[in-house]
């Protein structure tokens, strides 16, 4: 299994990196990266999954946090992890969420995702 992570490197260049199944057969990091990428997608942006993504620009314009869509995304991906918790960071100006993942292999992944903008999130979490 594989997915692609989009990110901005230290020089400000937009990059893509492939993330594949681990040598032990675990797809945990593939699903972590896919989850993050879905949170960065705009609603309807995916050519394969129309229900993936967050209406971030309208949320920012209307000053409403996209909690419903983030919750829906959490429900879509929860089955792939031992634990998945996505909480809003209400002190941020733009919608930002903290993602806490406990993989099936017992690895803890904590990532902050600013919704609606390509962030400095490195590939693989």
C-alpha positions as CSV (number, residue, x, y, z in Angstrom):
1,X,0.0,0.0,0.0
2,X,1.2,3.5,-0.6
3,X,0.2,7.1,-0.3
4,X,1.8,10.4,-1.1
5,X,2.6,13.2,1.4
6,X,2.7,16.8,0.3
7,X,4.7,19.2,2.4
8,X,6.8,22.3,2.3
9,X,10.5,21.8,2.8
10,X,12.9,24.2,4.8
11,X,13.5,26.2,1.6
12,X,9.8,26.8,1.0
13,X,9.6,24.4,-1.9
14,X,6.5,22.2,-2.3
15,X,7.4,18.6,-2.3
16,X,5.7,15.2,-2.6
17,X,7.0,12.1,-0.9
18,X,5.9,8.5,-1.2
19,X,5.1,6.6,2.0
20,X,4.7,2.8,1.7
21,X,4.0,-0.3,3.8
22,X,6.7,-0.9,6.4
23,X,9.0,-3.9,6.0
24,X,7.1,-5.6,8.8
25,X,3.8,-5.3,6.8
26,X,2.4,-2.5,8.9
27,X,0.4,0.2,7.1
28,X,0.1,2.4,10.2
29,X,2.2,5.2,8.8
30,X,0.5,5.1,5.4
31,X,-2.8,5.7,7.2
32,X,-1.3,8.4,9.5
33,X,-0.1,10.3,6.4
34,X,-3.3,9.7,4.5
35,X,-5.3,11.1,7.5
36,X,-3.1,14.2,7.6
37,X,-3.4,14.7,3.8
38,X,-7.2,14.4,4.1
39,X,-7.3,17.1,6.8
40,X,-5.3,19.3,4.4
41,X,-7.6,18.7,1.4
42,X,-10.3,21.1,0.5
43,X,-13.7,19.5,0.2
44,X,-14.2,18.0,-3.2
45,X,-10.4,18.3,-4.1
46,X,-9.8,14.6,-4.2
47,X,-10.4,13.1,-7.6
48,X,-11.1,9.7,-6.0
49,X,-13.1,10.4,-2.9
50,X,-15.6,13.1,-3.0
51,X,-16.4,12.9,0.7
52,X,-12.8,13.5,1.8
53,X,-11.6,17.0,2.7
54,X,-12.5,20.0,4.8
55,X,-14.3,23.1,3.6
56,X,-11.5,25.2,5.1
57,X,-11.8,28.4,3.1
58,X,-15.5,28.9,3.8
59,X,-14.9,28.0,7.4
60,X,-12.2,30.7,7.8
61,X,-14.3,33.3,5.9
62,X,-17.4,32.6,8.1
63,X,-15.2,32.2,11.2
64,X,-16.8,28.8,11.9
65,X,-14.5,25.9,12.7
66,X,-15.1,22.8,10.5
67,X,-15.6,20.5,13.5
68,X,-18.3,18.5,11.7
69,X,-16.0,17.6,8.8
70,X,-13.0,16.9,11.1
71,X,-15.2,14.6,13.2
72,X,-16.4,12.8,10.1
73,X,-12.8,12.4,9.0
74,X,-11.9,11.1,12.4
75,X,-14.7,8.5,12.1
76,X,-13.5,7.4,8.7
77,X,-10.0,6.7,9.9
78,X,-10.5,5.5,13.5
79,X,-10.8,1.9,12.4
80,X,-7.2,1.9,11.2
81,X,-5.6,2.8,14.6
82,X,-5.7,1.6,18.2
83,X,-6.7,5.2,19.2
84,X,-7.3,8.3,17.3
85,X,-8.2,11.7,18.9
86,X,-8.5,14.9,17.0
87,X,-9.0,18.0,19.2
88,X,-9.4,21.7,18.1
89,X,-6.8,24.2,19.2
90,X,-9.1,27.0,20.0
91,X,-6.3,29.5,20.8
92,X,-5.2,29.5,17.2
93,X,-6.4,32.2,14.8
94,X,-7.1,29.8,11.9
95,X,-8.7,26.4,12.4
96,X,-6.0,24.2,13.8
97,X,-6.3,20.7,15.2
98,X,-4.1,18.4,17.3
99,X,-4.0,14.9,16.1
100,X,-3.1,12.1,18.6
101,X,-2.6,8.7,17.1
102,X,-1.7,5.4,18.8
103,X,-0.9,3.0,16.0
104,X,-1.6,-0.7,16.1
105,X,2.1,-1.2,16.6
106,X,2.0,0.9,19.8
107,X,3.7,4.0,18.2
108,X,2.4,7.4,19.5
109,X,2.1,10.1,16.8
110,X,1.3,13.7,17.8
111,X,0.8,16.2,15.0
112,X,-0.7,19.7,14.8
113,X,-2.6,20.3,11.5
114,X,-3.6,23.8,10.4
115,X,-6.7,23.1,8.3
116,X,-6.8,24.6,4.9
117,X,-3.1,25.4,4.4
118,X,-0.2,23.3,3.4
119,X,2.0,23.3,6.5
120,X,5.5,22.4,7.4
121,X,4.4,18.9,8.4
122,X,7.2,16.5,7.4
123,X,6.2,13.3,5.6
124,X,5.5,10.4,7.9
125,X,4.2,12.6,10.7
